[in-house]
Each structure stands twice: as C-alpha cells, then as structure tokens.
Amino acid sequence: MTDDLPKLLDILPAEISSSLEQHPERDSLIEVIMDLGRFPEVRFRDRAEYLSDTPVTIEQINHCVERVGSFSGDNRAGIEGTLHRISAIRNRPGEIIGLTCRVGRAVFGTIGMIRDLVETGSSILMLGRPGVGKTTALREIARVLADELHKRVVIIDTSNEIAGDGDIPHPAIGRARRMQVASPEHQHQVMIEAVENHMPEVIVIDEIGTE
C-alpha cells in the first residue's frame, strides 16, 4: 500500500500538519475537514475527532487552495503525482469556505474476491456508499487487466481519482492508459473518443453520473 501522505500534509497549514504528523493513527487517516469558523476535523476508518480547539480561518483555507491544482467544474482538485483529492465548498459569491482533503491510497492485491469475474471479460458495475473503496478497487482492476492479463486498457478518469492529478498517471494503474475528462458532462464524449481512437479492449470508468 502506498499513500503519499507527506505530500498531503505539505499543503495543510503548519499547525494542522504538525499535529497529524504526530498522530498515532495517521496511517488510517481518511479525511481532513476544514470549514471556515469551525474546528479542523480528522476522520479515520471508525471515528472522527477535532484536531484543534482553534477555528479554521480563511487564511488557512487560502493556504491550502494556493498549493493544489485548479478546481474543476465539480469543485475537485488534486495534488500532482498523488491520488489525494481536495474538494471545495463555496459560498454564494463562489468563494471557497470549506475543504475536504481525502487521502488517496494505492492498495495492491485487493481484488482477489472478484478476480475470477475480472478474468471472464464480462462487464462489472461496482456500487457502494462513499469511502468503501470502489475507486481503489477499480484502480487495481485496471492494473491487473493491463499488467497481468495483457489487455489494452483505457481509463476514463472523470475526476482524476483513479490515476491521480497531473498529466502523468500514477504508477498504481500499471500499463493502463488514462484519458482525462474536462468536465463531468463530457464523460460520454470521452468514452466514445476512447473507443474510436485508441482501440481499447477494456474501458474502466469512475463516477458515472450522467446518461
């Protein structure tokens, strides 16, 4: 398992990142929540806690925003070369007043239970509530199909969550290729483009939210 956690800590305000660096459960961290005027919160697999008794300031939020890539139309950004996701909450004028910083992890060997299904070549739809590991499993499925089953795999990465932010895909997808999506409403166009232009044997898609 790899999580590039230091790169996430680097974008956080010093008082928050230093507390997390010393936290005994750092390795099971799922999210860091920063909402203007409220205490910074950290969430783990089975619980949440406040990291400080000092409310988050707009300066702290801006500190983070300046250190991540630009936010897309779905209010998501990433950290180049990692699988982390930063999601913004905006007020009516459009100013960012809250952040959800989700830890992205590459976990290898996670699809043993469904590997037989993957090997059949049948279509697979994964459903589940947020945070249960759908994207992590999709990432590993793409890698196994490309590296171990030698398929031509193209990932339609709607929010850059499967292969991370930036133009170079995260190594966790192996030899699979990744196509980025400019905005969620263009997802279907990129899917068609992948089929017409790049001859995939398998297409892997995350965040299917449109017809």
C-alpha positions as MATLAB code, in Angstrom:
seq = 'MTDDLPKLLDILPAEISSSLEQHPERDSLIEVIMDLGRFPEVRFRDRAEYLSDTPVTIEQINHCVERVGSFSGDNRAGIEGTLHRISAIRNRPGEIIGLTCRVGRAVFGTIGMIRDLVETGSSILMLGRPGVGKTTALREIARVLADELHKRVVIIDTSNEIAGDGDIPHPAIGRARRMQVASPEHQHQVMIEAVENHMPEVIVIDEIGTE';
ca = [
       0.000    0.000    0.000;
       1.217    3.497   -0.837;
      -0.448    6.733    0.230;
       1.998    9.656   -0.348;
       0.668   11.146    2.891;
       3.576   13.621    3.308;
       2.503   15.341    0.079;
      -0.966   15.910    1.518;
       0.468   17.202    4.781;
       2.604   19.649    2.797;
      -0.438   21.592    1.576;
      -2.015   21.908    5.034;
      -1.358   24.806    7.419;
       1.634   24.115    9.676;
      -0.402   23.850   12.877;
      -2.639   21.179   11.330;
       0.046   19.198    9.512;
       2.323   19.086   12.579;
      -0.498   17.656   14.693;
      -1.191   14.995   12.069;
       2.464   14.051   11.724;
       2.498   13.112   15.405;
      -0.918   11.427   15.445;
      -0.739    7.729   16.419;
      -3.457    6.774   13.900;
      -2.005    8.711   10.998;
      -1.779    5.614    8.799;
      -5.548    5.068    8.950;
      -6.446    8.690    8.157;
      -9.274    9.054    5.633;
     -10.099   12.772    5.506;
      -9.150   16.167    6.868;
     -12.083   18.590    7.100;
     -11.546   22.356    7.186;
     -14.650   24.565    7.372;
     -14.393   28.295    7.985;
     -15.054   29.226   11.614;
     -15.229   25.599   12.800;
     -12.653   23.324   14.390;
     -10.479   21.314   11.974;
     -11.628   17.692   11.970;
      -9.894   14.453   11.046;
     -11.735   11.274   10.132;
     -10.447    7.744   10.487;
     -11.994    4.427    9.490;
     -14.182    4.131   12.561;
     -14.268    7.557   14.199;
     -13.630   11.295   13.924;
     -12.029   13.864   16.189;
     -11.188   17.548   16.310;
      -7.539   18.286   15.683;
      -7.526   21.677   17.391;
      -9.714   23.904   19.541;
      -8.921   26.893   17.316;
     -11.423   27.566   14.494;
     -10.269   27.415   10.893;
      -9.504   30.823    9.361;
      -9.892   31.999    5.781;
      -6.106   32.407    5.661;
      -5.684   28.697    6.416;
      -8.159   27.732    3.698;
      -6.441   30.013    1.182;
      -3.097   28.496    2.207;
      -4.350   25.090    1.036;
      -6.066   26.375   -2.107;
      -2.873   28.064   -3.295;
      -0.962   24.787   -3.013;
      -3.221   22.491   -5.027;
      -4.122   22.352   -8.688;
      -7.037   24.327  -10.062;
     -10.537   23.210   -9.056;
     -12.624   21.683  -11.831;
     -16.303   22.221  -12.546;
     -17.223   19.672   -9.876;
     -15.180   21.596   -7.269;
     -12.442   18.989   -7.063;
      -8.689   19.361   -7.280;
      -5.722   17.099   -6.725;
      -2.062   17.075   -5.833;
       0.090   16.229   -8.828;
       1.640   12.785   -8.708;
      -0.650   11.552   -5.926;
      -4.106   10.017   -5.536;
      -5.307   12.582   -2.983;
      -8.480   14.574   -3.668;
      -9.318   18.057   -2.423;
     -12.997   19.049   -2.643;
     -14.226   22.601   -2.087;
     -17.352   24.080   -0.519;
     -18.216   27.558   -1.785;
     -20.456   30.356   -0.544;
     -22.967   32.108   -2.801;
     -20.411   34.528   -4.302;
     -18.284   31.496   -5.209;
     -15.550   31.879   -2.599;
     -14.096   28.698   -1.088;
     -15.045   28.435    2.591;
     -14.568   24.722    3.223;
     -12.293   21.880    2.146;
     -12.473   18.093    2.320;
      -8.990   16.636    1.892;
      -9.323   12.919    1.182;
      -6.345   10.594    1.402;
      -5.878    8.542   -1.765;
      -4.167    5.172   -1.380;
      -2.953    2.612   -3.881;
      -3.683   -0.794   -2.367;
      -2.356   -3.775   -4.298;
      -3.899   -7.244   -4.192;
      -7.357   -6.006   -3.222;
      -9.437   -7.744   -5.894;
      -8.851  -11.397   -5.026;
     -12.531  -11.888   -4.225;
     -13.668  -10.811   -7.698;
     -10.634  -11.715   -9.792;
     -12.483  -14.610  -11.410;
     -15.126  -12.139  -12.623;
     -12.467   -9.777  -13.936;
     -10.839  -12.601  -15.891;
     -14.110  -13.548  -17.633;
     -14.143  -10.276  -19.556;
     -17.733   -9.560  -18.553;
     -18.900   -6.052  -17.702;
     -18.753   -5.220  -13.990;
     -20.661   -2.460  -12.179;
     -19.449   -1.521   -8.701;
     -21.897    0.124   -6.307;
     -21.376    1.303   -2.743;
     -21.529    4.275   -0.422;
     -18.711    6.843   -0.459;
     -15.454    5.767    1.128;
     -15.815    1.983    0.915;
     -13.059    1.540   -1.682;
     -14.753    1.455   -5.098;
     -12.131    3.642   -6.758;
      -9.294    1.762   -5.050;
     -10.674   -1.496   -6.455;
     -11.163   -0.003   -9.930;
      -7.557    1.169   -9.937;
      -6.308   -2.309   -9.077;
      -8.644   -3.905  -11.639;
      -7.177   -1.648  -14.323;
      -3.632   -2.588  -13.304;
      -4.350   -6.325  -13.224;
      -6.071   -6.233  -16.611;
      -3.202   -4.301  -18.198;
      -0.173   -5.838  -16.489;
      -1.192   -9.403  -15.694;
      -3.882  -10.185  -18.273;
      -2.196   -8.105  -21.002;
      -5.314   -6.264  -22.103;
      -5.456   -2.868  -23.813;
      -6.997   -0.823  -21.002;
      -8.138    2.801  -21.183;
      -9.316    4.567  -18.030;
     -11.885    7.353  -18.384;
     -10.829    9.313  -15.323;
     -13.736   11.678  -14.731;
     -12.350   13.329  -11.591;
      -8.698   12.236  -11.837;
      -9.265    9.948   -8.871;
      -8.212    6.669  -10.469;
      -4.832    7.795  -11.795;
      -4.292   10.999   -9.825;
      -3.867   14.640  -10.750;
      -1.400   15.905  -13.334;
      -0.583   14.765  -16.843;
       1.480   11.715  -15.833;
      -0.717    8.894  -14.429;
       0.085    7.416  -11.032;
       2.147    4.188  -11.266;
      -0.651    2.313   -9.471;
      -2.526    1.840  -12.773;
       0.365   -0.067  -14.327;
       0.361   -0.138  -18.141;
      -3.237    1.045  -18.417;
      -3.731    4.342  -20.239;
      -5.705    7.261  -18.833;
      -7.927    9.821  -20.561;
      -8.893   12.877  -18.553;
     -12.341   14.493  -18.696;
     -12.574   18.287  -18.909;
     -15.926   18.376  -17.096;
     -18.357   15.652  -15.942;
     -20.913   16.396  -18.670;
     -18.300   15.466  -21.296;
     -17.751   11.998  -19.856;
     -19.723   10.189  -22.557;
     -17.869   12.058  -25.314;
     -14.517   10.934  -23.934;
     -15.808    7.353  -23.744;
     -16.757    7.473  -27.435;
     -13.408    9.059  -28.299;
     -11.579    6.282  -26.458;
     -13.376    3.587  -28.459;
     -12.974    5.329  -31.813;
      -9.349    6.444  -31.445;
      -7.467    4.158  -29.075;
      -8.709    0.576  -29.665;
      -9.278   -0.456  -26.037;
     -10.221   -3.987  -25.134;
     -11.391   -2.755  -21.729;
     -12.685    0.639  -20.588;
     -12.618    1.492  -16.880;
     -14.868    4.372  -15.781;
     -15.374    6.072  -12.435;
     -18.102    8.470  -11.299;
     -20.877    7.520  -13.712;
     -23.427   10.228  -13.004;
     -24.950   11.047  -16.397;
     -26.856    9.116  -19.026;
];
